Amino acid sequence: MEVVDYNLYTKEHEWVNIEDGIATVGISDYAQEALGDITFVELPKAGDEVEQFEEFASVESVKAANDIFSPISGKVIEVNKNLDSDPGLINRSAYEKGWIAKIKISDPEETSNLMTAEEYLKFLESIG
């Protein structure tokens, strides 16, 4: 299982990578492994306003359907359309090609509510 050092994480296993006020969001390698083969992704729409820790997308797998929660508040500016035809990208490349959405951050202070990679690894050990 992979945890990327420069990402921030939530207790619901979403990751966020922030560059120039834009947050790229996806689900962690741990989450995609737990879900199994992902068969469908319900993406948010570009232009949607999202709130931190509120549902903004969902994924379905051979095992279950799960809500995805936004790790940060802001406006969705782009979604990963490749997931429409190939939802398994999340299984194969959770941190690179399998991202879900890009969000223009409205409150940079909210990052203090997220875990660093080190904190996320400790969290995974505690639930493990």
Sine and cosine of phi, psi and omega as CSV:
sin_phi,cos_phi,sin_psi,cos_psi,sin_omega,cos_omega
0.00,0.00,0.71,-0.71,-0.08,-1.00
-0.96,-0.28,0.66,-0.75,0.16,-0.99
-0.78,-0.62,0.83,-0.55,-0.06,-1.00
-1.00,0.06,0.80,-0.59,-0.10,-0.99
-0.84,0.54,-0.63,0.77,-0.14,-0.99
-1.00,0.04,0.00,1.00,0.06,-1.00
-1.00,0.00,0.32,-0.95,0.18,-0.98
-0.94,-0.33,0.39,-0.92,-0.15,-0.99
-0.71,-0.71,0.35,-0.94,0.09,-1.00
-0.91,-0.41,0.23,-0.97,0.06,-1.00
-0.94,0.33,-0.25,0.97,0.06,-1.00
-1.00,-0.04,0.12,0.99,0.12,-0.99
0.97,0.24,0.49,0.87,0.20,-0.98
-1.00,-0.04,0.46,-0.89,0.10,-1.00
-0.87,-0.49,0.38,-0.92,0.06,-1.00
-0.61,-0.79,0.68,-0.74,0.08,-1.00
-0.85,-0.52,0.84,-0.55,-0.11,-0.99
-0.93,-0.37,0.80,-0.60,0.09,-1.00
-0.65,-0.76,0.82,-0.58,0.06,-1.00
0.78,0.63,0.68,0.73,0.07,-1.00
0.98,0.20,0.10,0.99,0.03,-1.00
-0.92,-0.40,0.79,-0.61,0.01,-1.00
-0.97,-0.23,0.86,-0.51,0.16,-0.99
-1.00,-0.04,0.76,-0.65,-0.17,-0.98
-0.83,-0.56,0.61,-0.79,0.10,-1.00
-0.37,-0.93,-0.17,-0.99,0.08,-1.00
-0.95,-0.30,0.49,-0.87,-0.10,-0.99
-0.95,0.32,0.28,-0.96,0.07,-1.00
-0.86,0.52,-0.63,0.77,0.05,-1.00
-0.85,0.53,-0.72,0.70,-0.04,-1.00
-0.91,0.42,-0.71,0.71,-0.03,-1.00
-0.91,0.41,-0.56,0.83,0.04,-1.00
-0.91,0.41,-0.68,0.73,-0.01,-1.00
-0.91,0.40,-0.57,0.82,-0.02,-1.00
-0.96,0.28,-0.54,0.84,-0.12,-0.99
1.00,0.09,-0.34,-0.94,-0.07,-1.00
-0.90,0.44,0.89,-0.47,0.00,-1.00
-0.99,0.15,0.78,-0.62,-0.11,-0.99
-0.94,-0.34,-0.31,0.95,-0.04,-1.00
-0.36,-0.93,0.61,-0.79,0.09,-1.00
-0.79,-0.61,0.82,-0.57,0.13,-0.99
-1.00,-0.06,0.94,-0.33,-0.07,-1.00
-1.00,0.05,0.46,-0.89,0.17,-0.98
-0.94,0.34,0.07,-1.00,0.04,-1.00
-0.96,-0.27,0.61,-0.79,0.11,-0.99
-0.84,0.54,0.72,-0.70,-0.04,-1.00
0.98,-0.18,-0.31,0.95,0.04,-1.00
-0.89,0.46,0.65,-0.76,0.16,-0.99
-1.00,-0.03,0.76,-0.65,0.00,-1.00
-0.84,-0.54,0.49,-0.87,0.02,-1.00
-0.93,-0.36,0.55,-0.84,0.02,-1.00
-0.84,0.55,0.74,-0.67,0.05,-1.00
0.93,0.37,0.21,0.98,0.10,-1.00
-0.99,-0.15,0.49,-0.87,0.00,-1.00
-0.88,0.48,0.71,-0.70,0.06,-1.00
-0.66,-0.75,-0.10,0.99,0.02,-1.00
-0.34,-0.94,0.11,-0.99,0.12,-0.99
-0.50,-0.86,0.41,-0.91,0.06,-1.00
-0.79,-0.61,0.58,-0.81,0.09,-1.00
-0.88,-0.47,0.63,-0.78,0.03,-1.00
-0.75,-0.67,0.02,-1.00,0.05,-1.00
-0.89,0.45,-0.34,0.94,-0.04,-1.00
-1.00,-0.10,-0.63,0.77,-0.17,-0.99
-0.22,-0.98,0.17,-0.99,0.18,-0.98
-0.94,-0.33,0.69,-0.73,-0.03,-1.00
-0.72,-0.69,0.63,-0.77,0.11,-0.99
-0.98,0.21,0.53,-0.85,0.10,-1.00
-0.92,-0.39,0.74,-0.67,-0.06,-1.00
-0.95,-0.31,0.66,-0.76,-0.01,-1.00
-0.94,0.34,0.80,-0.60,0.02,-1.00
-0.97,0.24,-0.13,0.99,-0.11,-0.99
-0.47,-0.88,0.50,-0.87,0.06,-1.00
-1.00,0.07,0.51,-0.86,0.06,-1.00
0.38,-0.93,-0.34,-0.94,-0.05,-1.00
-0.91,-0.41,0.79,-0.62,0.05,-1.00
-0.92,0.38,0.85,-0.52,-0.01,-1.00
-0.95,-0.32,-0.26,0.97,0.02,-1.00
-0.34,-0.94,0.57,-0.82,0.12,-0.99
-0.84,-0.54,0.41,-0.91,-0.04,-1.00
-1.00,0.09,1.00,0.01,-0.03,-1.00
-0.88,0.48,-0.39,0.92,0.02,-1.00
-0.87,0.49,-0.40,0.91,-0.01,-1.00
-0.95,0.32,-0.37,0.93,0.05,-1.00
-0.87,0.50,-0.71,0.70,-0.05,-1.00
-1.00,-0.09,-0.31,0.95,-0.05,-1.00
-0.61,-0.79,0.94,0.33,-0.02,-1.00
-0.88,0.47,-0.37,0.93,0.02,-1.00
-0.92,0.40,-0.14,0.99,0.10,-0.99
-0.82,0.57,-0.56,0.83,0.01,-1.00
-0.89,0.45,-0.65,0.76,0.03,-1.00
-0.91,0.41,-0.64,0.77,-0.10,-1.00
-0.99,0.10,-0.45,0.89,-0.11,-0.99
-0.48,-0.88,0.91,0.42,-0.11,-0.99
-0.84,0.55,-0.58,0.82,-0.11,-0.99
-0.98,-0.19,-0.11,0.99,-0.03,-1.00
-0.86,-0.51,-0.98,0.18,-0.08,-1.00
-0.98,0.18,-0.30,0.95,-0.08,-1.00
-1.00,-0.09,0.34,0.94,0.05,-1.00
-0.89,0.45,0.40,-0.92,-0.07,-1.00
-0.98,-0.19,-0.75,0.66,-0.07,-1.00
-0.44,-0.90,0.32,-0.95,0.14,-0.99
-0.90,-0.44,0.74,-0.68,-0.11,-0.99
-0.83,-0.56,0.78,-0.63,0.13,-0.99
-0.98,0.19,0.90,-0.44,-0.13,-0.99
-0.94,0.34,0.74,-0.67,0.04,-1.00
-0.99,-0.11,-0.40,0.92,-0.02,-1.00
-0.63,-0.78,1.00,-0.04,-0.04,-1.00
-0.86,0.52,-0.37,0.93,0.00,-1.00
-0.90,0.44,-0.38,0.93,-0.04,-1.00
-0.90,0.43,-0.29,0.96,0.03,-1.00
-0.87,0.49,-0.38,0.92,0.02,-1.00
-0.92,0.38,-0.25,0.97,0.03,-1.00
-1.00,0.03,0.01,1.00,-0.06,-1.00
-0.96,-0.27,0.29,-0.96,0.00,-1.00
-0.99,-0.15,0.58,-0.81,0.17,-0.99
-0.96,0.29,0.18,-0.98,0.04,-1.00
-0.85,0.53,-0.67,0.74,-0.01,-1.00
-0.89,0.45,-0.70,0.72,0.02,-1.00
-0.91,0.42,-0.61,0.79,0.00,-1.00
-0.91,0.41,-0.65,0.76,0.05,-1.00
-0.87,0.49,-0.67,0.75,0.04,-1.00
-0.90,0.43,-0.64,0.77,0.05,-1.00
-0.88,0.48,-0.70,0.71,0.02,-1.00
-0.88,0.48,-0.63,0.78,0.04,-1.00
-0.90,0.43,-0.60,0.80,-0.06,-1.00
-0.95,0.32,-0.45,0.89,0.01,-1.00
-0.99,-0.12,-0.21,0.98,-0.15,-0.99
-0.84,0.54,0.00,0.00,0.00,0.00
